[in-house]
Amino acid sequence: MGLELSNVLASLGMVSASDHTSVVSMNLFVALLCACIVIGHLLEEYRWINESITALAIGLCTGVVILLTTGGKSSRLLVFSEDLFFIYLLPPIIFNAGFQVKKKQFFRNFMVIVLFGAVGTLISFGIISLGAISFFEKMNIGSLDIGDYLAIGAIFSATDSVCTLQVLNQDETPLLYSLVFGEGVVNDATSVVLFNAIQSFDLSHISTSAALQFIGKFFYLFITSTMLGVVAGLLSAYIIKKLYFGRHSTDREVALMMLMAYLSYMLAELFYLSAILTVFFCGIVMSHYTWHNVTESSRVTTKHAFATLSFVAEIFIFLYVGMDALDIEKWKVVSDSPGKSVGVSSILLGLILVGRAASVFPLSFLSNLTKKSENEKIGLKQQVTIWWAGLMRGAVSIALAYNQFTRSGHTQLRGNAIMITSTITVVLVSTVVFGLMTKPLVRLLLPLPKHCLSTISSDPSTPKSFVVPLLSNGHDSDTNKVSQPVCPTSLRMLFSTPTHTVHHYWRKFDDAFMRPVFGGRGFVPFVPGSPVEQSIHPWQ
């Protein structure tokens, strides 16, 4: 009995020590997050040095310190967990992108955005996948199959829209900002859907029928994931509109919005759909209906709460990536051939450059063919800037790479270790180098005179969809209907201005059927204590 009791006490002591180590690690990590925010604020005037680059640099420095203090055994405060990425960090980032999007401008530019975000991503995916098969098989980097090569194409087709938006300024470069933001959102969704389709499909026997089934699986995931997000958003709007929790507690309606958004993500995971696409469209629907059904204080709370969660999650990811870049476990596996690891990273960077160019320039040419006004066309210098701004890779690429090539944050297979280290290298180089050079490049290619902003704002020939930023502190305003184009009345006009036509009929359907049921701006019945809609916002 005495021996058993001593064993129990010894095990409890080990658990206590382990718990204390975790507490220390969490304290240090939270302190580093605070340092990233403070230093990022101090460097705010240097807009090309953003929080992502700051977090990467602090993560690298911290990794070096930990390596030195542990004798080269470890460089991380936390062990990677796929659940940490996919269940806790990615949902707030993607949801906030949908929730904060300027919907009117997003859908008015929807054709061009889809052209760049969906078709462009498929082009990059094809080029990167074919290049990986051609080069990596000859290099003999490890036991990678066709599914791994296609996953590499999906992983490195995902651009980092958040990092790009921190570099660009929506007031100085409104056209670039609108295209890069819209493309980045659609690009992430398309990349993740491609990745999910690859993982859920048997690629051991490739044939024409298998290719058709793969395409069908892609569209099935895309459509069903979108519909699930829309349904979840509408359900939250209907519940809050009918019960109106704000009469008694604003905390309840804020909590319900957050939980319903997270529920949509988890339901998509439950049904093996694209959770990122689901939560993105849930965010769009919630901002269009649900957000207008809550009290004014809840609107302010939810807007800033979602933005804050997204911001912290993004910094968390880049800080972790900076530390994990020096993870000794992965580098030991590839230490026998460091040149091969560098070669793989260089090839991936080259394929990203080529794939990005093959999508931006031809698609810009096609887009310009449909534009009659020179002001609506994308110039060569703007195309170069868009190409460069989309070269950065970030959170989504890292998350997908860990999902494909690791198990619980660890890998001992040589091919998988090379791909993880190469992914980290590509993210570091693209974020730091391309991120630092984006702002000077914009200044060089598109110099902006001081009087340019006022000229753009007052020039009636300038497309309003490119003047008004996609992201704003408020949400869409319906008070500027006078400036909207007249609705086409014939099929010929439908084909000449499809976006404006679809938007016009959607507005009619929305006002007649959707908003009376689900609420929204101007359609919430007034009751004591209910949110009062402001008829005109001077900044919109």
Secondary structure, DSSP 8 states (H G I E B T S, - for coil): -HHHHHHHHHHHHHHHHHHHHHHHHHHHHHHHHHHHHHHHHHTTTSTTS-HHHHHHHHHHHHHHHHHHHTTSS---SS---HHIIIIIIHHHHHHHHHHSB-HHHHHHTHHHHHIIIIIHHHHHHHHHHHHHHHHHHHHT-S---HHHHHHHHHHTT---HHHHHHHS-TTT-HHHHHHHHHHHHHHHHHHHHHHHHHHTS--SS--HHHHHHHHHHHHHHHHHHHHHHHHHHHHHHHHHHHH-GGGT-HHHHHHHHHHHHHHHHHHHHHTTS-HHHHHHHHHHHHHHTGGGGS-HHHHHHHHHHHHHHHHHHHHHHHHHHHHHTT-HHHHHHTTT-HHHHHHHHHHHHHHHHHHHHHHHHHHHHHHHHT--SGGGS--HHHHHHHHHHTT---HHHHHHHHHHH-BTTB---HHHHHHHHHHHHHHHHIIIIIHHHHHHHHHHHS---TTHHHHHHH-TTS-HHHHS-SB-SS---STTGGGS-----SHHHHHHSHHHHHHHHHHHHIIIIIHHHH--TT-S---TT-----S--TT-
